[in-house]
Amino acid sequence: MGIMTRLPAPLGARAQPAREGPGEQLPDEISRGLFGQGRRLMRTHPLATDVLLAALLLASCSLWLAWSGISGSDPAIIQTALILVLVARRQYPSAVFVVSSGIAFVQWLRGYPLLGDAALLVALYTVAAHESRIRALLATVVLEAGAAMAAVKWQPAGTVPRSLLFLSAMVVAALFAGLAAGSGSQYLDWMDERARRLEVERDQQAVIAAAAERTRIARDLHDIVSHSLSVVITLADAAAVVSRADPARGTEAMTEASEVARSALTDLRAMLGVLRTDELAAGLAPQPGLGDLGALVERIRATGLPVDLTVDGTPFPLGAAAELTTYRIVQEALTNTLRHAAASHAAVTITYSRPQVRVRVTDDGSARAPDPTRADGGHRGHGIDGMRERAALHGGTLRAGPNPDAPAGWLVEATFGRAG
């Protein structure tokens, strides 16, 4: 019976929930080390490990039986049956405990004190680790009754009280070892699930970030290409019209078109260069801001469309992102005026009213299409949608439509606050 005190220690590392499968993985901090490797081995080969446990226990108990001098085949058969049922302990914890208890009762009736009774402790440990608390307590009551019967009949510790105390302590130890192993397995399962959930959330955040970045790049490409091509086309058409009557003005218009195209090409190269590498290339021009609105207006004026630029209020720092948004909104609104309106005049007004800034672009065009977001061919464009999204990034709003303060013309107005 002295060997029985050493059984809970090796069994403690074997407690696994019945639902575990060979394909599951633990977090790195758990899977490393001898414990993690042993736990992984027992999870991937549960039947093999239980067979090995039963074989080792049977070999030890058989040696003890041969040394004890108990003769006859009945004790060996009972002990073998008592231990072999442990092979199915994790698949059927309660059933294995019931069968083991029945075999042990037959042993008690036949009067054979066997070391194989340690299998009952293993069965109780398994019930406590894998079954509900109620079943574990019921199994403990049954095994405690068996311990009392064994203490009275065989007195393994010399006297009935000491024997009962010794056997009861082993029963309680098996119970608490199983409960601790079950709680530990649940904790490890929770960590495993948490690690998988965090990994899924990380992948989802990466997908969302990539989609947002693609949208931002698409907006910037639209702003650069649409605006630049509109200006170049307008300048080229103007050069073609005036080149015969005034070659000097035609040459000037083509020169301006060339500069606009070069600027657009530089912007596109800078953007594509950033996409090709994680490191910013030396010499890349910064994103445009409020200081570049004058140059933007001059390019539009070069097409023949008079544009007034007015700044009201006291300017205050907006932040690079907000300045870029202001520039792109003005750029897109003036581009729409060139493409969709027969306007003779446009006006850009930037109004500062801390902590908000208002961007207002108007024109007197009368031939604008009903939906200015529709490009050539009748397909819906994304100009106004892009402006609205840019304003929304800064907690602002944008409205675009006929100018209510004029008999004709179009109005684009955005309001948002400073960054930070």
C-alpha positions as CSV (number, residue, x, y, z in Angstrom):
1,M,0.0,0.0,0.0
2,G,3.0,2.4,0.4
3,I,3.4,2.7,-3.4
4,M,-0.1,4.1,-3.6
5,T,1.1,7.4,-2.1
6,R,3.2,8.1,-5.2
7,L,0.5,7.6,-7.8
8,P,-1.1,11.1,-7.9
9,A,2.2,12.8,-8.8
10,P,2.7,11.3,-12.3
11,L,-1.1,11.4,-12.9
12,G,-1.3,15.1,-12.3
13,A,0.3,15.9,-15.7
14,R,-2.1,13.7,-17.5
15,A,-5.4,15.3,-16.8
16,Q,-6.9,16.5,-20.1
17,P,-10.5,17.4,-21.0
18,A,-12.2,14.8,-23.1
19,R,-12.9,17.4,-25.8
20,E,-9.3,18.1,-26.6
21,G,-8.2,17.0,-30.1
22,P,-4.8,16.4,-31.7
23,G,-5.0,19.4,-33.9
24,E,-5.2,22.0,-31.2
25,Q,-2.2,24.1,-30.2
26,L,-1.2,26.0,-27.1
27,P,0.3,29.4,-26.9
28,D,4.1,29.5,-27.2
29,E,4.7,30.3,-23.5
30,I,2.8,27.1,-22.6
31,S,4.0,24.8,-25.3
32,R,7.7,25.3,-24.5
33,G,9.5,23.0,-22.0
34,L,9.1,19.5,-20.8
35,F,5.6,20.1,-19.5
36,G,4.3,21.4,-22.8
37,Q,5.9,18.6,-24.7
38,G,4.4,16.0,-22.4
39,R,1.0,17.5,-22.5
40,R,1.1,17.7,-26.2
41,L,2.1,14.1,-26.5
42,M,-0.7,12.9,-24.2
43,R,-3.3,15.0,-26.1
44,T,-2.3,13.7,-29.5
45,H,-2.0,10.0,-28.3
46,P,-4.5,9.7,-25.4
47,L,-5.2,5.9,-25.8
48,A,-1.5,5.1,-26.1
49,T,-0.6,7.0,-22.9
50,D,-3.4,5.3,-21.0
51,V,-2.3,1.9,-22.2
52,L,1.2,2.7,-21.1
53,L,0.0,3.8,-17.7
54,A,-2.0,0.6,-17.2
55,A,0.9,-1.5,-18.3
56,L,3.3,0.2,-15.9
57,L,0.8,-0.1,-13.0
58,L,0.1,-3.7,-13.8
59,A,3.8,-4.6,-14.0
60,S,4.4,-2.9,-10.6
61,C,1.4,-4.5,-8.9
62,S,2.3,-7.9,-10.4
63,L,5.8,-7.8,-8.9
64,W,4.2,-6.8,-5.6
65,L,1.7,-9.7,-5.8
66,A,4.5,-12.2,-6.6
67,W,6.6,-10.8,-3.7
68,S,3.6,-10.8,-1.2
69,G,3.2,-14.6,-1.3
70,I,-0.5,-14.5,-2.2
71,S,-1.2,-17.6,-4.1
72,G,-3.8,-18.6,-6.6
73,S,-4.9,-17.3,-10.0
74,D,-8.0,-15.4,-8.7
75,P,-6.0,-12.5,-7.1
76,A,-4.0,-12.0,-10.4
77,I,-7.2,-12.1,-12.5
78,I,-8.9,-9.6,-10.2
79,Q,-5.9,-7.3,-10.1
80,T,-5.5,-7.5,-13.9
81,A,-9.1,-6.7,-14.5
82,L,-9.0,-3.8,-12.0
83,I,-6.1,-2.2,-13.8
84,L,-7.0,-2.9,-17.4
85,V,-10.2,-1.0,-17.3
86,L,-8.1,2.2,-16.9
87,V,-7.4,2.0,-20.6
88,A,-10.8,3.6,-21.3
89,R,-10.7,6.0,-18.3
90,R,-10.6,9.2,-20.3
91,Q,-13.3,8.1,-22.8
92,Y,-15.7,6.9,-20.1
93,P,-14.6,8.3,-16.7
94,S,-17.8,7.5,-14.8
95,A,-18.3,4.0,-16.3
96,V,-14.7,3.1,-15.6
97,F,-15.0,4.1,-12.0
98,V,-18.3,2.1,-11.6
99,V,-16.7,-1.0,-13.1
100,S,-13.5,-0.6,-11.0
101,S,-15.7,-0.2,-7.9
102,G,-17.6,-3.4,-8.8
103,I,-14.4,-5.4,-9.3
104,A,-13.0,-4.0,-6.0
105,F,-16.2,-5.1,-4.2
106,V,-15.7,-8.6,-5.5
107,Q,-12.1,-8.5,-4.3
108,W,-13.3,-7.4,-0.9
109,L,-15.7,-10.3,-0.7
110,R,-13.0,-12.8,-1.7
111,G,-10.7,-11.3,0.9
112,Y,-7.6,-10.4,-1.2
113,P,-5.7,-7.2,-0.2
114,L,-4.2,-6.1,-3.5
115,L,-1.9,-3.2,-4.4
116,G,-4.0,-2.9,-7.6
117,D,-6.6,-1.0,-5.6
118,A,-4.5,2.0,-6.6
119,A,-6.5,1.8,-9.9
120,L,-9.5,3.1,-7.8
121,L,-7.6,6.3,-7.0
122,V,-6.7,6.7,-10.7
123,A,-10.4,6.3,-11.6
124,L,-11.5,8.8,-9.0
125,Y,-8.8,11.3,-10.2
126,T,-10.1,10.9,-13.7
127,V,-13.8,11.5,-12.7
128,A,-12.8,14.6,-10.8
129,A,-10.7,15.9,-13.7
130,H,-13.2,15.3,-16.5
131,E,-16.7,15.1,-15.0
132,S,-18.9,17.4,-13.0
133,R,-18.4,18.3,-9.4
134,I,-21.5,16.3,-8.4
135,R,-20.2,13.1,-10.0
136,A,-16.8,13.7,-8.4
137,L,-18.4,14.0,-4.9
138,L,-20.5,10.9,-5.5
139,A,-17.5,8.9,-6.6
140,T,-15.6,10.2,-3.5
141,V,-18.4,9.0,-1.2
142,V,-18.4,5.5,-2.8
143,L,-14.6,5.2,-2.6
144,E,-14.5,6.5,1.0
145,A,-17.0,3.8,1.9
146,G,-14.7,1.2,0.2
147,A,-11.8,2.7,2.2
148,A,-13.7,2.2,5.4
149,M,-14.5,-1.4,4.5
150,A,-10.8,-2.1,3.6
151,A,-9.6,-0.5,6.8
152,V,-11.9,-2.6,8.9
153,K,-11.1,-5.9,7.1
154,W,-7.4,-5.6,6.3
155,Q,-6.0,-2.8,8.6
156,P,-3.1,-1.9,6.3
157,A,-1.7,0.6,8.8
158,G,-1.9,-1.7,11.8
159,T,-5.1,-0.4,13.4
160,V,-8.5,0.5,12.1
161,P,-8.3,4.2,13.0
162,R,-4.9,4.7,11.4
163,S,-5.8,2.6,8.4
164,L,-9.0,4.6,7.9
165,L,-7.1,7.9,8.2
166,F,-4.4,6.7,5.8
167,L,-6.8,5.4,3.1
168,S,-9.1,8.5,3.5
169,A,-6.2,10.8,3.0
170,M,-5.4,9.1,-0.2
171,V,-9.0,9.3,-1.4
172,V,-9.1,13.1,-0.6
173,A,-5.7,13.6,-2.3
174,A,-6.9,11.8,-5.5
175,L,-10.1,14.0,-5.5
176,F,-8.2,17.3,-5.1
177,A,-5.6,16.3,-7.6
178,G,-8.2,15.6,-10.2
179,L,-10.1,18.9,-9.4
180,A,-6.8,20.8,-9.7
181,A,-5.9,19.1,-12.9
182,G,-9.3,19.8,-14.4
183,S,-9.2,23.5,-13.4
184,G,-5.7,23.7,-14.9
185,S,-6.8,22.2,-18.1
186,Q,-9.7,24.6,-18.3
187,Y,-7.3,27.5,-17.8
188,L,-5.0,26.3,-20.5
189,D,-7.9,25.8,-22.8
190,W,-9.0,29.4,-22.1
191,M,-5.5,30.7,-22.9
192,D,-5.4,28.6,-26.1
193,E,-8.8,30.0,-27.2
194,R,-7.7,33.5,-26.2
195,A,-4.6,33.2,-28.3
196,R,-6.5,32.0,-31.3
197,R,-9.1,34.8,-30.9
198,L,-6.3,37.4,-30.7
199,E,-4.7,36.0,-33.8
200,V,-8.0,36.2,-35.7
201,E,-8.6,39.8,-34.4
202,R,-5.1,40.7,-35.5
203,D,-5.7,39.3,-39.0
204,Q,-9.0,41.2,-39.2
205,Q,-7.4,44.4,-38.1
206,A,-4.7,43.9,-40.8
207,V,-7.4,43.4,-43.4
208,I,-9.3,46.5,-42.3
209,A,-6.2,48.6,-42.2
210,A,-5.2,47.4,-45.7
211,A,-8.7,48.2,-47.0
212,A,-8.6,51.7,-45.5
213,E,-5.1,52.3,-47.0
214,R,-6.3,51.1,-50.4
215,T,-9.2,53.6,-50.1
216,R,-6.9,56.4,-49.1
217,I,-4.5,55.7,-52.0
218,A,-7.5,55.4,-54.4
219,R,-8.7,58.9,-53.3
220,D,-5.3,60.4,-53.7
221,L,-4.8,58.8,-57.1
222,H,-8.2,60.1,-58.2
223,D,-7.4,63.6,-57.0
224,I,-4.0,63.7,-58.7
225,V,-5.0,62.1,-62.0
226,S,-8.5,63.6,-62.4
227,H,-7.4,67.1,-61.6
228,S,-4.2,67.1,-63.6
229,L,-5.8,65.5,-66.7
230,S,-8.7,68.0,-66.6
231,V,-6.3,70.9,-66.4
232,V,-4.1,69.5,-69.2
233,I,-7.0,68.8,-71.5
234,T,-8.4,72.2,-70.9
235,L,-5.0,73.8,-71.6
236,A,-4.5,71.7,-74.7
237,D,-7.9,72.6,-76.1
238,A,-7.2,76.3,-75.4
239,A,-3.8,76.0,-77.1
240,A,-5.4,74.4,-80.2
241,V,-8.0,77.2,-80.4
242,V,-5.6,80.2,-80.0
243,S,-2.5,78.8,-81.6
244,R,-3.4,80.1,-85.1
245,A,-4.5,83.5,-84.0
246,D,-2.0,84.0,-81.2
247,P,0.9,81.5,-81.3
248,A,2.5,83.0,-78.2
249,R,-0.5,82.3,-76.1
250,G,-0.8,78.8,-77.6
251,T,2.8,78.1,-76.6
252,E,2.2,79.5,-73.1
253,A,-0.8,77.2,-72.7
254,M,1.1,74.2,-73.8
255,T,4.0,75.1,-71.5
256,E,1.6,75.3,-68.6
257,A,0.0,72.0,-69.6
258,S,3.5,70.4,-69.6
259,E,4.3,71.7,-66.1
260,V,1.0,70.4,-64.8
261,A,1.6,67.0,-66.3
262,R,5.2,66.9,-64.9
263,S,3.8,67.8,-61.4
264,A,1.3,65.0,-61.6
265,L,3.9,62.6,-62.8
266,T,6.1,63.6,-59.8
267,D,3.3,63.0,-57.4
268,L,2.5,59.6,-58.9
269,R,6.1,58.5,-58.8
270,A,6.3,59.6,-55.1
271,M,3.2,57.7,-54.2
272,L,4.2,54.6,-56.1
273,G,7.7,54.8,-54.6
274,V,6.2,54.7,-51.1
275,L,4.1,51.7,-52.0
276,R,7.2,49.8,-53.2
277,T,9.2,50.2,-50.0
278,D,8.6,50.6,-46.3
279,E,11.2,53.4,-46.0
280,L,10.5,56.9,-47.3
281,A,12.8,57.7,-50.2
282,A,15.0,60.7,-49.8
283,G,13.8,63.8,-51.5
284,L,10.1,63.0,-51.7
285,A,8.0,66.2,-51.7
286,P,5.6,66.6,-48.7
287,Q,1.9,66.3,-49.2
288,P,0.2,69.6,-50.3
289,G,-1.4,71.8,-47.8
290,L,-2.9,75.3,-47.5
291,G,0.3,76.9,-48.6
292,D,-0.2,75.2,-52.0
293,L,-3.7,76.6,-52.7
294,G,-2.2,79.6,-54.5
295,A,-0.3,77.4,-57.0
296,L,-3.5,75.3,-57.4
297,V,-5.6,78.4,-58.2
298,E,-3.0,79.7,-60.6
299,R,-3.1,76.4,-62.6
300,I,-6.9,76.7,-62.8
301,R,-6.6,80.3,-63.9
302,A,-4.2,79.2,-66.6
303,T,-7.0,77.3,-68.2
304,G,-9.0,80.5,-68.7
305,L,-11.3,80.2,-65.7
306,P,-11.0,83.1,-63.3
307,V,-10.7,82.0,-59.7
308,D,-10.8,84.1,-56.6
309,L,-9.1,82.9,-53.4
310,T,-10.2,84.5,-50.1
311,V,-9.1,83.7,-46.6
312,D,-11.3,85.0,-43.8
313,G,-10.5,84.9,-40.1
314,T,-7.2,84.3,-38.3
315,P,-5.4,81.2,-39.5
316,F,-4.5,78.6,-36.9
317,P,-2.6,75.3,-37.3
318,L,-4.8,72.6,-38.7
319,G,-2.3,69.7,-38.8
320,A,-0.9,68.1,-41.9
321,A,-3.9,65.7,-42.4
322,A,-6.5,68.5,-42.2
323,E,-4.5,70.7,-44.5
324,L,-4.2,67.9,-47.1
325,T,-8.0,67.4,-46.8
326,T,-8.6,71.1,-47.4
327,Y,-6.4,71.1,-50.4
328,R,-8.0,68.0,-51.9
329,I,-11.5,69.3,-51.4
330,V,-10.7,72.5,-53.2
331,Q,-8.8,70.6,-55.9
332,E,-11.7,68.2,-56.5
333,A,-14.3,71.0,-56.5
334,L,-12.4,73.1,-59.0
335,T,-11.8,70.0,-61.2
336,N,-15.6,69.3,-61.2
337,T,-16.1,73.0,-62.2
338,L,-13.8,72.5,-65.2
339,R,-15.3,69.2,-66.3
340,H,-19.0,69.6,-65.6
341,A,-19.8,73.3,-65.8
342,A,-19.7,76.1,-68.3
343,A,-18.6,78.5,-65.6
344,S,-17.2,81.9,-66.2
345,H,-16.0,82.4,-62.6
346,A,-15.2,80.4,-59.5
347,A,-14.5,81.4,-55.9
348,V,-12.6,79.7,-53.1
349,T,-13.2,80.9,-49.5
350,I,-11.4,79.6,-46.5
351,T,-12.9,80.7,-43.3
352,Y,-11.2,80.2,-39.9
353,S,-13.4,80.2,-36.8
354,R,-11.5,78.4,-34.1
355,P,-11.7,75.5,-33.6
356,Q,-13.4,75.0,-37.0
357,V,-12.5,75.8,-40.6
358,R,-14.9,76.1,-43.4
359,V,-14.1,75.5,-47.1
360,R,-16.4,77.0,-49.6
361,V,-16.1,76.7,-53.4
362,T,-18.7,78.2,-55.7
363,D,-19.0,78.8,-59.4
364,D,-21.6,80.4,-61.7
365,G,-21.8,77.5,-64.1
366,S,-25.2,76.9,-65.7
367,A,-24.5,73.8,-67.8
368,R,-23.6,71.4,-65.1
369,A,-24.9,67.9,-65.4
370,P,-27.6,66.9,-62.9
371,D,-25.2,64.6,-61.1
372,P,-21.7,66.0,-61.1
373,T,-20.3,62.8,-59.7
374,R,-21.0,61.2,-63.1
375,A,-18.0,61.0,-65.3
376,D,-18.0,60.6,-69.1
377,G,-20.0,57.6,-70.3
378,G,-22.6,58.0,-67.6
379,H,-20.8,56.0,-65.0
380,R,-20.9,57.3,-61.5
381,G,-17.7,58.8,-60.3
382,H,-16.4,59.1,-56.7
383,G,-15.4,62.8,-56.5
384,I,-18.0,64.1,-54.1
385,D,-18.1,60.8,-52.2
386,G,-14.3,61.1,-51.7
387,M,-14.6,64.7,-50.5
388,R,-17.3,63.7,-48.1
389,E,-15.2,60.8,-46.7
390,R,-12.2,63.2,-46.3
391,A,-14.3,65.6,-44.3
392,A,-15.7,62.8,-42.2
393,L,-12.2,61.7,-41.2
394,H,-11.9,65.0,-39.3
395,G,-15.4,64.8,-37.8
396,G,-16.7,67.2,-40.4
397,T,-19.5,67.4,-42.9
398,L,-19.7,68.2,-46.6
399,R,-22.6,69.3,-48.8
400,A,-22.6,69.7,-52.6
401,G,-25.4,71.0,-54.8
402,P,-26.9,74.0,-56.4
403,N,-25.9,77.2,-54.8
404,P,-28.9,78.5,-52.8
405,D,-27.4,82.1,-52.7
406,A,-27.2,82.5,-56.5
407,P,-29.6,82.0,-59.4
408,A,-27.1,79.6,-61.0
409,G,-24.0,77.8,-60.1
410,W,-22.8,75.1,-57.8
411,L,-21.7,75.0,-54.2
412,V,-19.3,72.7,-52.3
413,E,-19.0,73.5,-48.6
414,A,-17.1,71.5,-46.0
415,T,-16.7,72.2,-42.3
416,F,-14.4,70.3,-39.9
417,G,-12.3,71.0,-36.8
418,R,-8.5,71.1,-36.3
419,A,-6.5,67.9,-35.6
420,G,-5.8,66.9,-32.0
